[in-house]
Amino acid sequence: MFRTPLQSFRSLLVAATLALAGGSAIAQTVIIAPNAPPPPRVETVPPSRAGYAWDPGHWRWDHGAYVWAPGHWQPVRVGHRWIPGHWIEHGPNWRWVPGHWA
C-alpha cells in the first residue's frame, strides 16, 4: 500500500505520542494538515442552556480535506471553562488542538 508523506508523518506522530505516553492507552492522535483551514463559518449560537457550554463549529481534517463540524453543546464541568478546539500554525503545516476544559 502506497502512503503519502503526510500519512507517513501522521503515523510517526502517533507512534511518538504513544512512546511519550509510556505506551499507555490514553494517547491522543495528533492531527496535522498541510495547509491552513478555511475561514470559520458564521453560526447562529442557540440561546444559553443551563448546565452546558457552547462549543463552536470548526473545520476538521478528514482524509485529505477540510470538512465543517457544526457547533454543539458540551456538558459543563463545575469549576472549569471550555476552551474550544483550534488550529495553530506549526512550521509549514497546521496542527489541531482539541477543545478541553481548563
C-alpha positions as a printed Julia matrix, in Angstrom:
102×3 Matrix{Float64}:
   0.0    0.0    0.0
   1.43   3.38  -1.01
   1.44   6.0    1.76
   1.66   9.72   1.13
   4.3   11.71   3.03
   1.51  13.24   5.15
   0.16   9.78   6.1
   3.66   8.6    7.0
   4.26  11.77   9.02
   0.95  11.35  10.86
   1.75   7.7   11.66
   5.13   8.77  13.0
   3.49  11.42  15.2
   1.0    8.88  16.58
   3.84   6.47  17.37
   5.85   9.23  19.04
   2.82  10.26  21.09
   2.36   6.66  22.26
   6.04   6.39  23.14
   5.98   9.63  25.11
   2.86   8.49  26.95
   4.75   5.38  28.05
   2.74   3.18  25.72
  -0.45   3.85  27.66
  -3.85   3.59  26.04
  -4.53   7.25  26.81
  -2.54   8.62  23.87
  -4.15  11.26  21.65
  -3.97  11.29  17.89
  -2.12  14.33  16.58
  -3.85  15.9   13.59
  -1.59  17.7   11.11
  -2.86  19.41   7.94
  -0.58  20.67   5.16
  -2.45  23.96   4.66
  -4.46  26.5    6.63
  -8.14  25.82   7.3
 -10.75  27.95   5.5
 -12.23  30.89   7.43
 -14.74  29.78  10.08
 -18.37  29.66   9.02
 -20.81  32.04  10.64
 -23.01  30.07  13.03
 -26.06  31.22  14.92
 -25.38  30.37  18.55
 -28.52  28.98  20.19
 -29.84  30.55  23.42
 -27.95  29.61  26.59
 -28.66  26.21  28.06
 -28.27  25.6   31.81
 -25.51  23.12  32.55
 -23.95  23.32  29.07
 -21.26  25.34  27.28
 -21.41  26.03  23.54
 -18.55  24.51  21.52
 -18.44  26.45  18.22
 -18.17  24.71  14.88
 -14.75  24.23  13.29
 -13.01  22.79  10.26
 -11.72  19.26  10.83
  -9.16  17.46   8.66
 -10.66  14.31   7.16
  -8.98  12.13   4.52
  -7.0   14.95   2.93
  -9.62  17.73   3.05
 -11.25  20.11   5.49
 -14.82  19.24   6.5
 -17.07  21.5    8.58
 -18.07  20.16  12.01
 -21.05  22.16  13.35
 -21.13  23.57  16.88
 -22.67  21.6   19.72
 -23.26  21.71  23.45
 -20.72  20.36  25.96
 -21.9   19.37  29.47
 -20.33  21.81  31.94
 -17.6   20.69  34.33
 -18.07  22.66  37.54
 -15.12  24.95  38.26
 -13.8   24.76  34.68
 -14.23  26.75  31.48
 -14.42  25.36  27.96
 -11.51  26.14  25.62
 -12.7   25.48  22.04
 -10.53  23.43  19.71
  -8.46  25.46  17.28
  -5.81  25.21  14.57
  -2.3   26.57  15.14
   0.39  27.08  12.55
   3.2   24.58  13.11
   6.07  25.26  10.71
   4.72  24.79   7.16
   1.74  22.77   8.47
  -1.26  23.29  10.75
  -1.89  21.34  13.98
  -5.3   20.76  15.58
  -5.52  21.49  19.32
  -8.63  19.69  20.65
 -11.17  21.51  22.8
 -10.74  20.94  26.52
 -11.78  22.07  29.97
  -9.37  24.35  31.86
